[in-house]
Amino acid sequence: MQVSRRRLREVAAAPMFSIRSSGAGLAPRTLHLSGELDMAFSGHLREAVERTLASTATQWLIVDLRDTTLIDSSAVKELVDVHRFAARQGRVLVVRNANGIVAEVLRITGVAATLERPATRPTGTLYGSPNGR
């Protein structure tokens, strides 16, 4: 089977991640992330969070990492940034169901516990400490 160069470029350019939203009404919304969260992912989660918070009055947004297979430092930063962004909006964003290497990266970088619970103040906190350190 012969594959054209054009098709190879299309496959190489295709994102290796997806973001799917679920939930309705005032119930918590869930953003289901799957695949590889790396530099190509940067900005996409922020857009999805902004869009979701703008379109609903729900106070809770859950980011489900169950089907995420890889995460790099740029995606960890994006998770911390959207956690803080939601808090500044008076909303709650929590991360759930990280497993395997994804859970390990979140633990090693020191953000797992923070992302798994609501921010302690409206402006968000870095790593969940009361003084932001």
N, CA, C and O atoms as CSV, one atom per row, in Angstrom:
chain,resi,resn,atom,element,x,y,z
A,1,MET,N,N,0.836,-1.175,0.000
A,1,MET,CA,C,0.000,0.000,0.000
A,1,MET,C,C,0.879,1.235,0.000
A,1,MET,O,O,1.760,1.384,0.847
A,2,GLN,N,N,0.636,2.108,-0.944
A,2,GLN,CA,C,1.414,3.323,-1.094
A,2,GLN,C,C,0.665,4.503,-0.479
A,2,GLN,O,O,-0.525,4.697,-0.729
A,3,VAL,N,N,1.376,5.284,0.324
A,3,VAL,CA,C,0.780,6.451,0.961
A,3,VAL,C,C,1.436,7.692,0.361
A,3,VAL,O,O,2.661,7.786,0.284
A,4,SER,N,N,0.610,8.631,-0.058
A,4,SER,CA,C,1.154,9.839,-0.669
A,4,SER,C,C,1.840,10.719,0.362
A,4,SER,O,O,1.559,10.634,1.557
A,5,ARG,N,N,2.739,11.561,-0.115
A,5,ARG,CA,C,3.421,12.493,0.782
A,5,ARG,C,C,2.419,13.466,1.405
A,5,ARG,O,O,2.552,13.855,2.566
A,6,ARG,N,N,1.441,13.843,0.634
A,6,ARG,CA,C,0.412,14.749,1.155
A,6,ARG,C,C,-0.307,14.116,2.347
A,6,ARG,O,O,-0.526,14.771,3.367
A,7,ARG,N,N,-0.669,12.852,2.212
A,7,ARG,CA,C,-1.360,12.155,3.302
A,7,ARG,C,C,-0.459,12.039,4.536
A,7,ARG,O,O,-0.929,12.183,5.665
A,8,LEU,N,N,0.824,11.780,4.323
A,8,LEU,CA,C,1.757,11.714,5.439
A,8,LEU,C,C,1.834,13.055,6.170
A,8,LEU,O,O,1.879,13.089,7.400
A,9,ARG,N,N,1.850,14.167,5.414
A,9,ARG,CA,C,1.866,15.494,6.033
A,9,ARG,C,C,0.585,15.745,6.813
A,9,ARG,O,O,0.621,16.324,7.899
A,10,GLU,N,N,-0.558,15.309,6.263
A,10,GLU,CA,C,-1.836,15.490,6.958
A,10,GLU,C,C,-1.852,14.725,8.277
A,10,GLU,O,O,-2.300,15.246,9.299
A,11,VAL,N,N,-1.366,13.502,8.251
A,11,VAL,CA,C,-1.340,12.691,9.460
A,11,VAL,C,C,-0.380,13.295,10.476
A,11,VAL,O,O,-0.696,13.355,11.664
A,12,ALA,N,N,0.786,13.742,10.023
A,12,ALA,CA,C,1.774,14.333,10.918
A,12,ALA,C,C,1.256,15.630,11.536
A,12,ALA,O,O,1.612,15.953,12.669
A,13,ALA,N,N,0.424,16.376,10.813
A,13,ALA,CA,C,-0.096,17.651,11.304
A,13,ALA,C,C,-1.328,17.481,12.200
A,13,ALA,O,O,-1.710,18.412,12.909
A,14,ALA,N,N,-1.938,16.322,12.171
A,14,ALA,CA,C,-3.141,16.094,12.976
A,14,ALA,C,C,-2.793,16.111,14.455
A,14,ALA,O,O,-1.783,15.540,14.866
A,15,PRO,N,N,-3.628,16.766,15.258
A,15,PRO,CA,C,-3.342,16.787,16.696
A,15,PRO,C,C,-3.423,15.387,17.290
A,15,PRO,O,O,-4.218,14.552,16.860
A,16,MET,N,N,-2.580,15.156,18.285
A,16,MET,CA,C,-2.541,13.860,18.947
A,16,MET,C,C,-3.346,13.881,20.243
A,16,MET,O,O,-3.134,13.057,21.132
A,17,PHE,N,N,-4.276,14.840,20.339
A,17,PHE,CA,C,-5.098,14.981,21.529
A,17,PHE,C,C,-6.504,15.381,21.109
A,17,PHE,O,O,-6.732,15.804,19.975
A,18,SER,N,N,-7.433,15.242,22.029
A,18,SER,CA,C,-8.781,15.753,21.790
A,18,SER,C,C,-9.359,16.257,23.098
A,18,SER,O,O,-8.967,15.835,24.186
A,19,ILE,N,N,-10.310,17.178,22.954
A,19,ILE,CA,C,-11.030,17.727,24.101
A,19,ILE,C,C,-12.509,17.607,23.791
A,19,ILE,O,O,-12.989,18.129,22.784
A,20,ARG,N,N,-13.228,16.916,24.662
A,20,ARG,CA,C,-14.666,16.727,24.494
A,20,ARG,C,C,-15.355,17.226,25.757
A,20,ARG,O,O,-14.870,16.999,26.865
A,21,SER,N,N,-16.477,17.900,25.591
A,21,SER,CA,C,-17.210,18.457,26.725
A,21,SER,C,C,-18.485,17.666,26.972
A,21,SER,O,O,-19.125,17.188,26.036
A,22,SER,N,N,-18.851,17.532,28.260
A,22,SER,CA,C,-20.124,16.908,28.607
A,22,SER,C,C,-20.715,17.640,29.797
A,22,SER,O,O,-20.012,18.339,30.526
A,23,GLY,N,N,-22.013,17.471,29.982
A,23,GLY,CA,C,-22.727,18.119,31.078
A,23,GLY,C,C,-23.716,19.126,30.529
A,23,GLY,O,O,-23.573,19.612,29.407
A,24,ALA,N,N,-24.723,19.435,31.334
A,24,ALA,CA,C,-25.748,20.382,30.896
A,24,ALA,C,C,-26.330,21.100,32.100
A,24,ALA,O,O,-26.195,20.648,33.237
A,25,GLY,N,N,-26.971,22.212,31.835
A,25,GLY,CA,C,-27.619,22.962,32.898
A,25,GLY,C,C,-26.620,23.455,33.926
A,25,GLY,O,O,-25.508,23.858,33.584
A,26,LEU,N,N,-27.020,23.421,35.187
A,26,LEU,CA,C,-26.146,23.875,36.266
A,26,LEU,C,C,-25.255,22.770,36.811
A,26,LEU,O,O,-24.445,23.004,37.708
A,27,ALA,N,N,-25.403,21.569,36.271
A,27,ALA,CA,C,-24.542,20.460,36.700
A,27,ALA,C,C,-23.093,20.767,36.307
A,27,ALA,O,O,-22.852,21.506,35.352
A,28,PRO,N,N,-22.144,20.210,37.032
A,28,PRO,CA,C,-20.745,20.429,36.644
A,28,PRO,C,C,-20.501,20.016,35.199
A,28,PRO,O,O,-21.030,19.005,34.737
A,29,ARG,N,N,-19.710,20.791,34.497
A,29,ARG,CA,C,-19.289,20.432,33.143
A,29,ARG,C,C,-17.992,19.669,33.246
A,29,ARG,O,O,-17.181,19.912,34.140
A,30,THR,N,N,-17.803,18.747,32.330
A,30,THR,CA,C,-16.565,17.977,32.297
A,30,THR,C,C,-15.913,18.137,30.938
A,30,THR,O,O,-16.555,17.975,29.900
A,31,LEU,N,N,-14.628,18.458,30.959
A,31,LEU,CA,C,-13.820,18.451,29.749
A,31,LEU,C,C,-12.997,17.176,29.781
A,31,LEU,O,O,-12.137,17.002,30.644
A,32,HIS,N,N,-13.264,16.291,28.840
A,32,HIS,CA,C,-12.566,15.010,28.747
A,32,HIS,C,C,-11.376,15.196,27.811
A,32,HIS,O,O,-11.558,15.450,26.620
A,33,LEU,N,N,-10.168,15.072,28.337
A,33,LEU,CA,C,-8.964,15.200,27.540
A,33,LEU,C,C,-8.438,13.813,27.224
A,33,LEU,O,O,-8.443,12.927,28.078
A,34,SER,N,N,-7.988,13.630,25.999
A,34,SER,CA,C,-7.419,12.338,25.638
A,34,SER,C,C,-6.221,12.529,24.725
A,34,SER,O,O,-6.094,13.537,24.030
A,35,GLY,N,N,-5.349,11.536,24.748
A,35,GLY,CA,C,-4.175,11.560,23.888
A,35,GLY,C,C,-2.967,12.173,24.565
A,35,GLY,O,O,-2.806,12.086,25.782
A,36,GLU,N,N,-2.118,12.799,23.755
A,36,GLU,CA,C,-0.848,13.344,24.217
A,36,GLU,C,C,-0.956,14.849,24.411
A,36,GLU,O,O,-1.234,15.588,23.467
A,37,LEU,N,N,-0.735,15.296,25.643
A,37,LEU,CA,C,-0.798,16.717,25.956
A,37,LEU,C,C,0.622,17.255,25.983
A,37,LEU,O,O,1.346,17.125,26.970
A,38,ASP,N,N,0.997,17.868,24.857
A,38,ASP,CA,C,2.348,18.404,24.729
A,38,ASP,C,C,2.275,19.815,24.165
A,38,ASP,O,O,1.230,20.459,24.267
A,39,MET,N,N,3.350,20.310,23.574
A,39,MET,CA,C,3.369,21.685,23.080
A,39,MET,C,C,2.260,21.959,22.072
A,39,MET,O,O,1.745,23.077,22.020
A,40,ALA,N,N,1.886,20.986,21.286
A,40,ALA,CA,C,0.810,21.170,20.310
A,40,ALA,C,C,-0.530,21.425,20.997
A,40,ALA,O,O,-1.442,21.999,20.401
A,41,PHE,N,N,-0.640,21.003,22.234
A,41,PHE,CA,C,-1.857,21.154,23.035
A,41,PHE,C,C,-2.003,22.573,23.589
A,41,PHE,O,O,-3.111,23.022,23.883
A,42,SER,N,N,-0.892,23.264,23.726
A,42,SER,CA,C,-0.853,24.579,24.370
A,42,SER,C,C,-1.890,25.539,23.769
A,42,SER,O,O,-1.972,25.704,22.552
A,43,GLY,N,N,-2.667,26.156,24.637
A,43,GLY,CA,C,-3.694,27.108,24.223
A,43,GLY,C,C,-5.064,26.489,24.012
A,43,GLY,O,O,-6.078,27.164,24.191
A,44,HIS,N,N,-5.114,25.247,23.644
A,44,HIS,CA,C,-6.397,24.603,23.360
A,44,HIS,C,C,-7.253,24.415,24.614
A,44,HIS,O,O,-8.467,24.611,24.575
A,45,LEU,N,N,-6.623,24.040,25.713
A,45,LEU,CA,C,-7.385,23.866,26.953
A,45,LEU,C,C,-7.912,25.213,27.432
A,45,LEU,O,O,-9.068,25.314,27.844
A,46,ARG,N,N,-7.086,26.237,27.382
A,46,ARG,CA,C,-7.522,27.577,27.808
A,46,ARG,C,C,-8.750,28.002,27.006
A,46,ARG,O,O,-9.722,28.494,27.580
A,47,GLU,N,N,-8.716,27.819,25.695
A,47,GLU,CA,C,-9.862,28.164,24.847
A,47,GLU,C,C,-11.101,27.375,25.245
A,47,GLU,O,O,-12.195,27.932,25.331
A,48,ALA,N,N,-10.932,26.079,25.488
A,48,ALA,CA,C,-12.073,25.237,25.863
A,48,ALA,C,C,-12.650,25.660,27.210
A,48,ALA,O,O,-13.869,25.684,27.381
A,49,VAL,N,N,-11.792,25.990,28.157
A,49,VAL,CA,C,-12.259,26.432,29.479
A,49,VAL,C,C,-12.985,27.764,29.352
A,49,VAL,O,O,-14.069,27.930,29.911
A,50,GLU,N,N,-12.405,28.711,28.629
A,50,GLU,CA,C,-13.054,30.021,28.455
A,50,GLU,C,C,-14.411,29.871,27.787
A,50,GLU,O,O,-15.390,30.484,28.215
A,51,ARG,N,N,-14.470,29.065,26.749
A,51,ARG,CA,C,-15.722,28.838,26.021
A,51,ARG,C,C,-16.775,28.187,26.928
A,51,ARG,O,O,-17.943,28.576,26.917
A,52,THR,N,N,-16.350,27.206,27.702
A,52,THR,CA,C,-17.277,26.503,28.587
A,52,THR,C,C,-17.797,27.427,29.686
A,52,THR,O,O,-18.999,27.461,29.950
A,53,LEU,N,N,-16.907,28.171,30.323
A,53,LEU,CA,C,-17.337,29.072,31.394
A,53,LEU,C,C,-18.218,30.201,30.873
A,53,LEU,O,O,-19.112,30.664,31.581
A,54,ALA,N,N,-17.978,30.645,29.653
A,54,ALA,CA,C,-18.802,31.711,29.067
A,54,ALA,C,C,-20.197,31.221,28.696
A,54,ALA,O,O,-21.141,32.009,28.644
A,55,SER,N,N,-20.327,29.934,28.442
A,55,SER,CA,C,-21.604,29.416,27.948
A,55,SER,C,C,-22.483,28.776,29.016
A,55,SER,O,O,-23.552,28.254,28.698
A,56,THR,N,N,-22.056,28.806,30.272
A,56,THR,CA,C,-22.823,28.148,31.330
A,56,THR,C,C,-22.693,28.904,32.642
A,56,THR,O,O,-21.732,29.642,32.858
A,57,ALA,N,N,-23.659,28.712,33.500
A,57,ALA,CA,C,-23.628,29.320,34.830
A,57,ALA,C,C,-23.113,28.338,35.878
A,57,ALA,O,O,-23.050,28.677,37.060
A,58,THR,N,N,-22.750,27.145,35.470
A,58,THR,CA,C,-22.255,26.164,36.439
A,58,THR,C,C,-21.029,26.697,37.166
A,58,THR,O,O,-20.226,27.434,36.595
A,59,GLN,N,N,-20.897,26.325,38.403
A,59,GLN,CA,C,-19.762,26.773,39.206
A,59,GLN,C,C,-18.574,25.827,39.104
A,59,GLN,O,O,-17.445,26.220,39.398
A,60,TRP,N,N,-18.814,24.583,38.689
A,60,TRP,CA,C,-17.769,23.566,38.686
A,60,TRP,C,C,-17.413,23.124,37.273
A,60,TRP,O,O,-18.286,22.897,36.436
A,61,LEU,N,N,-16.120,23.008,37.028
A,61,LEU,CA,C,-15.618,22.471,35.777
A,61,LEU,C,C,-14.600,21.386,36.134
A,61,LEU,O,O,-13.646,21.630,36.873
A,62,ILE,N,N,-14.817,20.207,35.604
A,62,ILE,CA,C,-13.937,19.069,35.865
A,62,ILE,C,C,-13.122,18.791,34.608
A,62,ILE,O,O,-13.676,18.700,33.513
A,63,VAL,N,N,-11.819,18.657,34.764
A,63,VAL,CA,C,-10.949,18.256,33.660
A,63,VAL,C,C,-10.592,16.795,33.906
A,63,VAL,O,O,-9.874,16.469,34.851
A,64,ASP,N,N,-11.102,15.926,33.045
A,64,ASP,CA,C,-10.931,14.479,33.193
A,64,ASP,C,C,-9.745,14.016,32.334
A,64,ASP,O,O,-9.770,14.133,31.109
A,65,LEU,N,N,-8.712,13.490,32.994
A,65,LEU,CA,C,-7.503,13.042,32.294
A,65,LEU,C,C,-7.442,11.527,32.102
A,65,LEU,O,O,-6.389,10.988,31.760
A,66,ARG,N,N,-8.555,10.842,32.319
A,66,ARG,CA,C,-8.580,9.375,32.252
A,66,ARG,C,C,-7.933,8.824,30.979
A,66,ARG,O,O,-7.199,7.838,31.042
A,67,ASP,N,N,-8.191,9.440,29.836
A,67,ASP,CA,C,-7.694,8.916,28.563
A,67,ASP,C,C,-6.454,9.650,28.053
A,67,ASP,O,O,-6.114,9.556,26.874
A,68,THR,N,N,-5.786,10.374,28.936
A,68,THR,CA,C,-4.563,11.083,28.565
A,68,THR,C,C,-3.378,10.135,28.736
A,68,THR,O,O,-3.227,9.488,29.773
A,69,THR,N,N,-2.547,10.064,27.707
A,69,THR,CA,C,-1.452,9.091,27.715
A,69,THR,C,C,-0.082,9.719,27.967
A,69,THR,O,O,0.872,9.013,28.296
A,70,LEU,N,N,0.021,11.039,27.814
A,70,LEU,CA,C,1.301,11.712,27.989
A,70,LEU,C,C,1.034,13.158,28.359
A,70,LEU,O,O,0.051,13.745,27.905
A,71,ILE,N,N,1.894,13.736,29.177
A,71,ILE,CA,C,1.777,15.148,29.516
A,71,ILE,C,C,3.180,15.718,29.663
A,71,ILE,O,O,4.039,15.104,30.296
A,72,ASP,N,N,3.416,16.894,29.078
A,72,ASP,CA,C,4.717,17.523,29.240
A,72,ASP,C,C,4.576,18.802,30.066
A,72,ASP,O,O,3.475,19.142,30.500
A,73,SER,N,N,5.673,19.500,30.281
A,73,SER,CA,C,5.663,20.670,31.160
A,73,SER,C,C,4.768,21.792,30.648
A,73,SER,O,O,4.182,22.519,31.450
A,74,SER,N,N,4.649,21.948,29.339
A,74,SER,CA,C,3.777,23.000,28.808
A,74,SER,C,C,2.315,22.715,29.135
A,74,SER,O,O,1.550,23.642,29.403
A,75,ALA,N,N,1.926,21.458,29.117
A,75,ALA,CA,C,0.550,21.093,29.461
A,75,ALA,C,C,0.319,21.197,30.966
A,75,ALA,O,O,-0.775,21.563,31.396
A,76,VAL,N,N,1.328,20.882,31.771
A,76,VAL,CA,C,1.205,21.055,33.225
A,76,VAL,C,C,0.970,22.530,33.525
A,76,VAL,O,O,0.103,22.874,34.328
A,77,LYS,N,N,1.742,23.397,32.880
A,77,LYS,CA,C,1.570,24.843,33.072
A,77,LYS,C,C,0.167,25.272,32.657
A,77,LYS,O,O,-0.465,26.079,33.338
A,78,GLU,N,N,-0.311,24.743,31.562
A,78,GLU,CA,C,-1.653,25.100,31.092
A,78,GLU,C,C,-2.725,24.674,32.107
A,78,GLU,O,O,-3.683,25.411,32.340
A,79,LEU,N,N,-2.568,23.503,32.701
A,79,LEU,CA,C,-3.518,23.061,33.728
A,79,LEU,C,C,-3.507,24.002,34.935
A,79,LEU,O,O,-4.562,24.369,35.453
A,80,VAL,N,N,-2.308,24.390,35.376
A,80,VAL,CA,C,-2.201,25.328,36.503
A,80,VAL,C,C,-2.827,26.669,36.122
A,80,VAL,O,O,-3.550,27.266,36.919
A,81,ASP,N,N,-2.552,27.139,34.911
A,81,ASP,CA,C,-3.106,28.427,34.455
A,81,ASP,C,C,-4.629,28.421,34.411
A,81,ASP,O,O,-5.252,29.390,34.843
A,82,VAL,N,N,-5.251,27.348,33.897
A,82,VAL,CA,C,-6.717,27.325,33.822
A,82,VAL,C,C,-7.340,27.139,35.200
A,82,VAL,O,O,-8.453,27.604,35.448
A,83,HIS,N,N,-6.631,26.464,36.093
A,83,HIS,CA,C,-7.088,26.330,37.474
A,83,HIS,C,C,-7.190,27.726,38.101
A,83,HIS,O,O,-8.193,28.055,38.734
A,84,ARG,N,N,-6.163,28.527,37.923
A,84,ARG,CA,C,-6.155,29.899,38.437
A,84,ARG,C,C,-7.189,30.768,37.726
A,84,ARG,O,O,-7.888,31.553,38.367
A,85,PHE,N,N,-7.286,30.630,36.405
A,85,PHE,CA,C,-8.245,31.416,35.629
A,85,PHE,C,C,-9.666,31.181,36.133
A,85,PHE,O,O,-10.417,32.133,36.345
A,86,ALA,N,N,-10.029,29.927,36.322
A,86,ALA,CA,C,-11.380,29.610,36.811
A,86,ALA,C,C,-11.612,30.248,38.176
A,86,ALA,O,O,-12.686,30.791,38.436
A,87,ALA,N,N,-10.612,30.185,39.044
A,87,ALA,CA,C,-10.743,30.778,40.382
A,87,ALA,C,C,-10.964,32.287,40.290
A,87,ALA,O,O,-11.774,32.842,41.033
A,88,ARG,N,N,-10.258,32.944,39.395
A,88,ARG,CA,C,-10.446,34.389,39.216
A,88,ARG,C,C,-11.845,34.716,38.708
A,88,ARG,O,O,-12.345,35.819,38.929
A,89,GLN,N,N,-12.471,33.770,38.033
A,89,GLN,CA,C,-13.830,33.952,37.532
A,89,GLN,C,C,-14.872,33.581,38.585
A,89,GLN,O,O,-16.074,33.657,38.330
A,90,GLY,N,N,-14.410,33.183,39.761
A,90,GLY,CA,C,-15.323,32.757,40.818
A,90,GLY,C,C,-15.850,31.350,40.601
A,90,GLY,O,O,-16.874,30.974,41.170
A,91,ARG,N,N,-15.162,30.577,39.788
A,91,ARG,CA,C,-15.560,29.211,39.480
A,91,ARG,C,C,-14.541,28.238,40.057
A,91,ARG,O,O,-13.480,28.637,40.537
A,92,VAL,N,N,-14.882,26.961,40.001
A,92,VAL,CA,C,-14.012,25.917,40.520
A,92,VAL,C,C,-13.638,24.984,39.374
A,92,VAL,O,O,-14.510,24.473,38.671
A,93,LEU,N,N,-12.345,24.768,39.191
A,93,LEU,CA,C,-11.859,23.808,38.210
A,93,LEU,C,C,-11.000,22.805,38.956
A,93,LEU,O,O,-10.079,23.176,39.683
A,94,VAL,N,N,-11.308,21.539,38.770
A,94,VAL,CA,C,-10.520,20.467,39.380
A,94,VAL,C,C,-10.141,19.449,38.315
A,94,VAL,O,O,-10.847,19.267,37.323
A,95,VAL,N,N,-9.016,18.795,38.541
A,95,VAL,CA,C,-8.525,17.761,37.633
A,95,VAL,C,C,-8.801,16.408,38.285
A,95,VAL,O,O,-8.565,16.222,39.478
A,96,ARG,N,N,-9.298,15.481,37.496
A,96,ARG,CA,C,-9.641,14.152,37.992
A,96,ARG,C,C,-9.081,13.068,37.074
A,96,ARG,O,O,-8.819,13.300,35.894
A,97,ASN,N,N,-8.909,11.894,37.643
A,97,ASN,CA,C,-8.625,10.646,36.920
A,97,ASN,C,C,-7.290,10.595,36.187
A,97,ASN,O,O,-7.159,9.868,35.202
A,98,ALA,N,N,-6.305,11.345,36.645
A,98,ALA,CA,C,-4.964,11.180,36.069
A,98,ALA,C,C,-4.452,9.812,36.503
A,98,ALA,O,O,-4.644,9.409,37.650
A,99,ASN,N,N,-3.811,9.109,35.601
A,99,ASN,CA,C,-3.264,7.802,35.953
A,99,ASN,C,C,-1.950,7.567,35.223
A,99,ASN,O,O,-1.601,8.299,34.297
A,100,GLY,N,N,-1.237,6.554,35.643
A,100,GLY,CA,C,0.019,6.196,34.993
A,100,GLY,C,C,1.028,7.324,34.995
A,100,GLY,O,O,1.208,8.023,35.993
A,101,ILE,N,N,1.684,7.486,33.858
A,101,ILE,CA,C,2.737,8.494,33.733
A,101,ILE,C,C,2.192,9.906,33.913
A,101,ILE,O,O,2.904,10.786,34.397
A,102,VAL,N,N,0.945,10.132,33.532
A,102,VAL,CA,C,0.344,11.463,33.693
A,102,VAL,C,C,0.226,11.803,35.179
A,102,VAL,O,O,0.590,12.906,35.587
A,103,ALA,N,N,-0.271,10.886,35.980
A,103,ALA,CA,C,-0.372,11.106,37.425
A,103,ALA,C,C,1.011,11.298,38.036
A,103,ALA,O,O,1.193,12.131,38.924
A,104,GLU,N,N,1.968,10.538,37.567
A,104,GLU,CA,C,3.332,10.637,38.086
A,104,GLU,C,C,3.943,12.013,37.786
A,104,GLU,O,O,4.579,12.609,38.656
A,105,VAL,N,N,3.754,12.513,36.572
A,105,VAL,CA,C,4.283,13.836,36.205
A,105,VAL,C,C,3.631,14.917,37.065
A,105,VAL,O,O,4.319,15.817,37.546
A,106,LEU,N,N,2.323,14.842,37.264
A,106,LEU,CA,C,1.638,15.836,38.092
A,106,LEU,C,C,2.137,15.770,39.537
A,106,LEU,O,O,2.285,16.801,40.193
A,107,ARG,N,N,2.395,14.562,40.026
A,107,ARG,CA,C,2.905,14.403,41.390
A,107,ARG,C,C,4.320,14.948,41.516
A,107,ARG,O,O,4.615,15.694,42.450
A,108,ILE,N,N,5.190,14.587,40.592
A,108,ILE,CA,C,6.594,15.003,40.646
A,108,ILE,C,C,6.733,16.522,40.518
A,108,ILE,O,O,7.588,17.123,41.168
A,109,THR,N,N,5.905,17.137,39.689
A,109,THR,CA,C,5.980,18.588,39.519
A,109,THR,C,C,5.343,19.336,40.685
A,109,THR,O,O,5.455,20.559,40.772
A,110,GLY,N,N,4.686,18.619,41.569
A,110,GLY,CA,C,4.135,19.237,42.767
A,110,GLY,C,C,2.775,19.887,42.600
A,110,GLY,O,O,2.345,20.641,43.473
A,111,VAL,N,N,2.093,19.616,41.511
A,111,VAL,CA,C,0.802,20.273,41.276
A,111,VAL,C,C,-0.401,19.357,41.451
A,111,VAL,O,O,-1.536,19.833,41.441
A,112,ALA,N,N,-0.187,18.082,41.609
A,112,ALA,CA,C,-1.309,17.130,41.668
A,112,ALA,C,C,-2.318,17.498,42.739
A,112,ALA,O,O,-3.513,17.592,42.455
A,113,ALA,N,N,-1.864,17.705,43.950
A,113,ALA,CA,C,-2.787,17.996,45.057
A,113,ALA,C,C,-3.547,19.297,44.820
A,113,ALA,O,O,-4.735,19.387,45.132
A,114,THR,N,N,-2.877,20.299,44.275
A,114,THR,CA,C,-3.528,21.584,44.002
A,114,THR,C,C,-4.602,21.441,42.939
A,114,THR,O,O,-5.705,21.964,43.099
A,115,LEU,N,N,-4.300,20.752,41.874
A,115,LEU,CA,C,-5.249,20.634,40.764
A,115,LEU,C,C,-6.438,19.749,41.103
A,115,LEU,O,O,-7.484,19.837,40.459
A,116,GLU,N,N,-6.283,18.899,42.108
A,116,GLU,CA,C,-7.361,17.986,42.482
A,116,GLU,C,C,-8.346,18.597,43.470
A,116,GLU,O,O,-9.324,17.955,43.852
A,117,ARG,N,N,-8.090,19.838,43.886
A,117,ARG,CA,C,-9.014,20.494,44.819
A,117,ARG,C,C,-9.244,21.932,44.366
A,117,ARG,O,O,-8.448,22.479,43.602
A,118,PRO,N,N,-10.329,22.546,44.835
A,118,PRO,CA,C,-10.591,23.938,44.473
A,118,PRO,C,C,-9.493,24.863,45.008
A,118,PRO,O,O,-8.859,24.571,46.021
A,119,ALA,N,N,-9.282,25.975,44.314
A,119,ALA,CA,C,-8.324,26.976,44.785
A,119,ALA,C,C,-8.795,27.502,46.132
A,119,ALA,O,O,-9.997,27.574,46.388
A,120,THR,N,N,-7.858,27.870,46.989
A,120,THR,CA,C,-8.221,28.293,48.338
A,120,THR,C,C,-8.614,29.758,48.417
A,120,THR,O,O,-9.191,30.193,49.414
A,121,ARG,N,N,-8.309,30.518,47.383
A,121,ARG,CA,C,-8.755,31.906,47.352
A,121,ARG,C,C,-9.179,32.249,45.931
A,121,ARG,O,O,-8.789,31.562,44.987
A,122,PRO,N,N,-9.977,33.308,45.769
A,122,PRO,CA,C,-10.511,33.638,44.446
A,122,PRO,C,C,-9.452,33.878,43.383
A,122,PRO,O,O,-9.731,33.669,42.203
A,123,THR,N,N,-8.260,34.302,43.743
A,123,THR,CA,C,-7.227,34.573,42.751
A,123,THR,C,C,-6.445,33.333,42.371
A,123,THR,O,O,-5.590,33.387,41.487
A,124,GLY,N,N,-6.723,32.225,43.020
A,124,GLY,CA,C,-5.960,31.012,42.766
A,124,GLY,C,C,-4.654,31.077,43.545
A,124,GLY,O,O,-4.219,32.159,43.939
A,125,THR,N,N,-4.042,29.955,43.765
A,125,THR,CA,C,-2.786,29.932,44.494
A,125,THR,C,C,-1.828,29.010,43.782
A,125,THR,O,O,-2.233,28.066,43.105
A,126,LEU,N,N,-0.574,29.291,43.940
A,126,LEU,CA,C,0.438,28.444,43.360
A,126,LEU,C,C,0.706,27.283,44.302
A,126,LEU,O,O,1.115,27.486,45.445
A,127,TYR,N,N,0.476,26.069,43.826
A,127,TYR,CA,C,0.683,24.850,44.590
A,127,TYR,C,C,-0.184,24.773,45.849
A,127,TYR,O,O,0.090,23.971,46.742
A,128,GLY,N,N,-1.222,25.599,45.923
A,128,GLY,CA,C,-2.184,25.488,46.997
A,128,GLY,C,C,-1.756,26.056,48.333
A,128,GLY,O,O,-2.473,25.897,49.321
A,129,SER,N,N,-0.606,26.715,48.395
A,129,SER,CA,C,-0.165,27.256,49.680
A,129,SER,C,C,-0.914,28.550,49.995
A,129,SER,O,O,-1.255,29.288,49.070
A,130,PRO,N,N,-1.179,28.848,51.253
A,130,PRO,CA,C,-1.945,30.028,51.624
A,130,PRO,C,C,-1.292,31.337,51.214
A,130,PRO,O,O,-1.988,32.325,50.984
A,131,ASN,N,N,0.034,31.362,51.117
A,131,ASN,CA,C,0.704,32.609,50.765
A,131,ASN,C,C,1.125,32.665,49.306
A,131,ASN,O,O,1.839,33.585,48.906
A,132,GLY,N,N,0.695,31.693,48.500
A,132,GLY,CA,C,0.975,31.716,47.072
A,132,GLY,C,C,2.370,31.260,46.699
A,132,GLY,O,O,2.773,31.428,45.548
A,133,ARG,N,N,3.130,30.686,47.634
A,133,ARG,CA,C,4.486,30.221,47.313
A,133,ARG,C,C,4.544,28.728,47.217
A,133,ARG,O,O,5.608,28.167,46.954
